[in-house]
Amino acid sequence: MTEQTWKQKLMSFDNKMTFIIGYRNLYNFVVLMIASMSLYYGDVLGTPYFFMLSLLLFVIGFKWFLDQVRENIDALDVKDALSSTA
């Protein structure tokens, strides 16, 4: 097995981070964007129910994001373990 160059290591790290953060997380980013817009408009409108609903949406969105990141890390670990044994 040949030693990886710095460029190959950097590209591998970038691919792993892209997979962990970006893969299957688009809907979580959309939920967080909607929550941030509703937080702004809830503050402008001055309605406490709208503000509380947007805070709840933020919490749920970040929870979904964290769950998906953890699932992606687990999938990446399994993929790396399988590729290293083969």
Secondary structure, DSSP 4 states (H G I P E B T S, - for coil): -PPPPHHHHHHHHHHHHIIIIITT-HHHHHHHHHHHHHHHHHHHHT-HHHHHHHHHHHHHHHHHHHHHHHHHHHHHHHHHHHHHH-
